[in-house]
Amino acid sequence: MYLPKPLSSTSHVRAPGQSTSARNLHSAIVSSIAAPPFDEAATLRLIGYADGDARRLLNTLESVARLLGAAPLIDEALLERA
């Protein structure tokens, strides 16, 4: 009996802040969900928290946008309080 080999669940993680693709993904998500802009420190903090997981970054950005949607700019201090 042939059993197919399961798909690999290996993920490749990059160091936070060292990947332009993570920054590009962050920017694309923020603009697609109409979230307020993030300053550099808040952006790096969220990218670090996501730890290379795009789903975690998307879910976190959506949650932050719901909580802080009226803020003109999301900085690290505001992110901490959320």
N, C-alpha and C positions, 0 to 999 in steps of 0.2 A: 504494500500500500504506500502510495506516494503522499507525503505530507509536505506542503510548501514551507519553506524556511520563513520564519517571521521577519517582518520588516525591522530594520535596526532602529532603535530609539536613541542612538547616539546623537548628542548635540555638541556643536563646536562653540566654545565660549571664548570670547575675546576679552581682553582687559578693558574695564570701563574707561570711556573717554578716549580710547586709542583707535576707535573704529569710526571712520566717517560714515559708514553705512548705518550705524546705530543712530548717529546724529540726523542723517537723512530720513530714517524711519521715524524718529521723534518728530521732526518738522512736518513730515507728511501726515502723521496721525493728528497732530495739533491742528493743522489746517483743515483736515477732513471732518473733524468733529467740532469745528468752530470754537476751540478752547482759547482762552486768553493766552498771550505770549508768555513764555518762560524765560527767566534770565539764565545766564550761563551756569551758575552754581546749581540752580534747581534742575536744569537739563542734565548736568553731569550726575547729580544725585539720583535722578530717576533712571538714567541709563545704567548706573552702577547697581541700583536695586534690581533692575530687570535681569542683570547678569547674563546677557546674551539671549534671553528668551523674549521673542517678539510678542508673544501672547501676553506675557506678564506686563510688558511695556504698554501695550494697547489697553489692557484692563485697568492698569494703574492710571494711565492718562485719562481714560473715560471717567473713572471714579473721582479723580482730582477735578476734572472739568465740571462734573455735577456739583461737587461741594463748593468750588471756588469760582464758578462761572461768571460772577459779577465783578471779580477782581480785574483791575486794568492790567496788572502784571503779576505773574506768580514768581515770587522769589523764594529763596531757600527758607527764610524765616516763616513765611506764610505756609509753605509746604510742611514745615515742622509742626505748625499749629493744626494743620488739617489732619 
